[in-house]
Amino acid sequence: MLSEGALCGHPGTEVDHIRPGADHSMSNLQLLCSWCHKRKTQAESIVARANSKPLPSTKISRDQREATPDVW
């Protein structure tokens, strides 16, 4: 049963996947306090961005661009 924060020992308030992905089984879940969950999520995000391929650049000529509407 999930009862206390797995990283710092503070009361857990957020459910976290131990291993990222779609495995929602209890063995892959842990409770973390909000602060630890944010830190872990940020660290995982940095790694994922570093390992991802950059999006291909699409050159769009000025003539092909949609005109910016005048909001005033």
N, C-alpha and C positions, 0 to 999 in steps of 0.2 A: 504494500500500500504506500502511496505517496504521502509523506507527512512533513518532511522538512527539507530545506534547501540543500541540494546535493553538493554545492560548491563552497558555500560560506557558513552553512549552519543556521542562517536566519530563516524565519518562517517562509516557506515557499508560497508564492502567490501566482506563479505562471507555470504552465505545463510546457516543457521543452522536449523536443526530439533529441535523444542522445546522438543518434546517427541521422543525418538529414535524409529526407525522402518521405515516401508514402507509408512507411511502416508505423502504424498507430498502435501497435501492441504494447501492453503494459511494460514489457521488458525493454522497450525502446523509449520510454517516457520517464522524465524526472521532473521534480518540482524545483524551481529556482526562484529566488527573490527577483524582483523587477530589475534591480541594478545588474545582477549577474546574468540574467537572461539577455538584457540589452548588450552587455559586453560580449557574450558568447555569439549572439546573432551578428554583431558588427564584425567580429573576427572571422566568422564563417563567410560573410558577405565579401570581405576583402579577398579571401582566398578564392572564392568563386569568380570574382571579377578578374583576378590575376590569371586564372586558368581558362577564361573564356576567350573565344576568338573575337576580335573587334568586328563590328558591323561593317560591311562593305560601304565604301563612300559612293554616293550617287551624285554625280554632277548634274545640276539642273541649271540651264541657262536662265538668264534674267527674263527672257521673253516667255519661258515656260512656267515661270512662277506665278502663283495666284496673287492677285493684287491684294495688298493689305487694306482692309476696310477702314475708312475714316470714321473713328468713333466720336468725333466732335462735331 
